Amino acid sequence: MELGQIISFLLVSAIFIAVPGPNILVIVSTTLNSGKLRGLQTVAGTSLAMIVQLAIAALGTTLLLSTLSQGLIWLKWCGVAYLLFLGISSLTAFFTHKKSKPPSATASIQRGFWVSLTNPKTILFFSAFLPQFANADSAYLPQIAILSGSFLLLAVIIDSSYAIMSAKLKWLLASRDIDRLSNGVSGAFFICAGGLLASTNRV
């Protein structure tokens, strides 16, 4: 791979990661509701799911990816239902003035993992995106491994930055009603994330 290819790959990847989607909305929601640590644990979950997705995209054949694109549509709708459940739970706590129970570390990681994994469009994006930056004159898998690792590192950095910035926003908004406000905002974000995932009519 040439330096220009790597720089182009990093720039395109950074834009793709930074544009808010289900992953980032869930990270921000969890951070606003439960704090920076839980937000970063959610990042760990989304990153674990990306490892699975990158591996499938890198090693999968065209036939496998075509089969997955049909079968994983059900997984997508499970993700939509899960996000709507989280959103409704948070909004219920907001409107009833109840203090919601913060998720555990394990629950935060699982939340990030399942939300990220239930977006099959990501696998198809990786399968179409990564090979474009591989040099045909060099071994394929080592190049894909480097590109995948670079993408994952960028995702961890950018997603963690969202969590840290959200934690600062939570601190700036600190008041006696912060828990209720956080429930309202995070509930709206969960609903939006579910809507974004549902809007991908083809996976």
URDAWO-V991645 format. One record per run of one state. SS is the DSSP state (a for helix, b for strand, c for the rest). FROM is the first residue (numbers start at 1). LEN is the number of residues. Records with the same first field share a line. If there is no record, write none. Layout:
# URDAWO-V991645
SS = FROM-LEN, FROM-LEN
This chain:
# URDAWO-V991645
c = 1-2, 19-3, 35-1, 60-2, 72-1, 97-8, 118-3, 134-6, 173-5, 199-5
a = 3-16, 22-13, 36-24, 62-10, 73-24, 105-13, 121-13, 140-33, 178-21
